[in-house]
Amino acid sequence: MADFRQAFGTEQTITITGLATLANAGTATSDAIDNTTNLYDEVVIEIKVGGTAAATAWCDARIVASIDGGTDYSVWTTPYLILPAIDMSVDNPVYHARFIPPARWKLMVKNNTGAVLDVGAASYQGVYYTGI
């Protein structure tokens, strides 16, 4: 019987236009990410945001999915996955989450800080299992 171990793909930038200047109550959506070639079993996502730190400030993040070849995606109110809130009580937090990706997906981030963001970037790394 084969043993399996985790292996990791190369970190990939997520293109999410407007995240670094996102207004309060605004939502930024990434370009689509296609997992039908890489077939990652899981994805580790990293989101870096910044702005005015406040005890009651946060950003929301969600993954929306498409199963029809990338024509239609779920929306903010009916996402594939709601990620835990990003705590903005500290300056420039770096946030990580791990999830099982659908065939095609996008990242959405909503600013609930009360101010405009001045930092915004995202990336992901695929996780797959390999026999040893």
C-alpha positions in Angstrom: 0.0 0.0 0.0 1.4 3.4 -1.0 1.9 6.2 1.5 0.9 9.7 0.5 2.4 13.1 1.5 1.4 16.6 0.8 3.1 18.5 -2.0 2.8 22.2 -2.8 2.5 24.0 -6.1 4.2 27.3 -6.8 2.6 30.4 -5.2 0.4 32.2 -7.7 -0.7 35.8 -7.6 -4.5 36.4 -7.6 -5.4 39.4 -9.8 -8.0 41.4 -7.8 -8.2 44.9 -9.3 -9.0 47.7 -6.9 -8.3 45.8 -3.7 -5.4 48.2 -2.7 -7.8 51.2 -2.9 -11.1 49.6 -1.9 -13.6 52.1 -0.4 -15.5 51.3 2.8 -18.4 49.0 2.0 -16.9 48.2 -1.4 -16.3 44.8 -2.8 -13.4 43.7 -5.1 -13.6 40.5 -7.1 -10.6 38.6 -8.6 -10.2 37.3 -12.0 -11.2 33.6 -12.4 -8.9 30.9 -11.3 -9.2 27.6 -13.2 -8.3 24.4 -11.3 -9.3 22.0 -14.1 -5.7 21.6 -15.2 -3.8 21.6 -11.9 -6.5 19.7 -10.1 -5.3 20.9 -6.7 -6.9 18.9 -3.8 -6.7 22.0 -1.6 -5.7 25.6 -1.8 -4.0 27.8 0.7 -4.9 31.5 0.2 -3.1 34.5 1.4 -4.7 38.0 1.6 -2.8 41.1 2.6 -4.8 44.2 3.3 -4.1 47.4 5.1 -5.7 50.7 6.1 -6.6 52.4 9.3 -6.4 49.9 12.1 -9.4 50.0 14.4 -10.7 47.6 17.1 -14.0 47.1 15.3 -12.7 47.0 11.7 -12.6 44.0 9.5 -12.7 42.7 5.9 -14.9 39.9 4.7 -13.6 37.3 2.2 -15.6 34.8 0.2 -15.0 32.3 -2.6 -17.5 32.2 -5.4 -17.6 29.2 -7.8 -18.6 28.2 -11.3 -19.4 24.6 -12.4 -20.5 25.5 -16.0 -17.1 26.2 -17.5 -16.8 29.7 -16.1 -19.9 31.3 -17.5 -21.9 31.8 -14.3 -20.4 32.4 -10.8 -22.2 32.4 -7.5 -22.5 35.9 -5.9 -21.6 37.6 -2.6 -24.9 36.6 -1.0 -24.7 32.9 -2.1 -21.0 32.1 -2.2 -19.3 28.7 -2.4 -17.5 29.5 0.8 -17.5 32.2 3.5 -14.0 32.6 4.9 -13.4 33.9 8.5 -13.3 37.7 8.8 -10.0 39.4 8.5 -9.2 41.3 11.7 -8.2 44.8 11.0 -7.4 45.8 14.6 -3.7 45.6 13.6 -1.9 47.4 10.7 -1.5 45.4 7.5 -2.6 41.9 8.6 -1.6 38.9 6.6 -4.5 36.4 6.4 -4.4 32.7 5.5 -7.2 30.2 4.9 -7.3 26.7 3.4 -10.1 25.2 1.4 -11.1 22.6 -1.2 -11.4 24.5 -4.5 -14.1 24.0 -7.1 -13.2 23.7 -10.7 -13.3 27.4 -11.2 -13.3 30.1 -8.5 -12.9 33.7 -7.7 -12.0 35.6 -4.5 -14.2 38.4 -3.3 -13.1 40.8 -0.5 -15.4 43.4 1.1 -14.1 46.4 3.1 -15.8 47.0 6.5 -13.1 49.2 8.0 -14.8 52.6 7.8 -12.0 53.9 5.6 -10.3 53.3 2.3 -7.8 50.4 2.1 -4.3 51.4 1.2 -2.8 47.9 0.9 -4.3 45.0 -1.0 -2.8 41.8 -2.5 -3.7 38.1 -2.7 -2.1 34.9 -3.7 -2.6 31.1 -3.5 -0.7 27.9 -3.4 -2.1 24.6 -4.5 -1.9 21.5 -2.3 -1.9 18.0 -3.8 -1.1 14.6 -2.5 1.6 12.4 -4.0 2.4 8.7 -3.5 5.8 7.9 -1.9 
